[in-house]
Amino acid sequence: MSSTATAPVQTQPRASESFARNLFLRGTDCLGATEVEQVLKTKTDKMPAIPFTEAELKRARALNQFLILFVPKGADGNDLTMKALYEQFNNELADGGKLLYEVSWYGGEVFFTTDPVVTEPMWKLVSREVIPDSVSENYLGQTQAIVDYVINKVYEGEELPALYQQAIDEFEARKSELEELMSNDWQAAAKELAELKVNQLFRLTPAQTLYTIALYQGVNHERLLEGMYSWSASRSSSGRLVFVGGADRRGAVVDGFDPRGSFSSLGVCFSRSGLPT
């Protein structure tokens, strides 16, 4: 599926943080350096400018997304990973509940021990809930839901940026091939699906999902993904695609599924960072 919009892409000035804070009227749906220091006890030396225009932030707000600053280091100066967040919080959030339900099966997995939240500070727009039409879908169907959301919601009536159009074109060109591969070799399909540009661009990693849960609860006293799960583009050592959610007071659940699976509370939270300049 290709975008049929014809409006030209226009260069607009980037939004200021003061504009973002006034726009996100919940007061804390703009989670910046102040909130990061408050909850994570860490500062960033290189504070990036917000890479979105005022119009983009207004559209994001209408789509129930929030703006969040991701930082690479924890309070101890070491890389922020899922394990580092688990240890820094002593697995306990401010509401007295747990950050993670249990870590036994994935305690030695790379996505938990090693994969960083980010390698450098960056702003992202993230949906507060899983996007429409992404639940009860296998991984390929979820990826199609992401494509539809980008075209019909995020860039409704606009021409897609070249990077996003290229990612969507790649998916459309390979969709039939990947559907067949899922039937014949789900592990190979999981690898190919995870590496698609559209999934790399618009899905949170497990570490990023846990970071948003911890930071959002620490600031807003509200748990994201309390009854839902978000599928990532990260794979466990068995080849399964990792999802995170069910983040009630017992702690977030981390599990994996092969790409053929689906269930009614498994969707995907949409995220995007700024386009390269």
Salt bridges, closest charged atoms under 4 A:
GLU17 OE2 - ARG21 NH2 2.97
ASP29 OD1 - ARG26 NH1 3.02
ASP29 OD2 - ARG61 NH1 3.32
GLU35 OE1 - ARG21 NH2 2.83
GLU37 OE2 - LYS43 NZ 3.83
GLU56 OE1 - ARG14 NH1 3.96
GLU56 OE2 - ARG272 NH1 3.45
ASP79 OD1 - LYS73 NZ 2.52
ASP95 OD2 - ARG223 NE 2.87
GLU158 OE2 - ARG59 NH2 3.53
GLU170 OE2 - LYS197 NZ 3.89
GLU172 OE1 - LYS175 NZ 3.29
GLU177 OE2 - ARG174 NH2 2.85
GLU192 OE1 - ARG174 NH2 2.95
GLU195 OE2 - LYS191 NZ 2.96
GLU222 OE1 - ARG26 NH2 2.83
GLU222 OE2 - ARG128 NH2 2.37
ASP248 OD2 - ARG250 NH2 2.78
ASP258 OD2 - ARG260 NH2 2.99
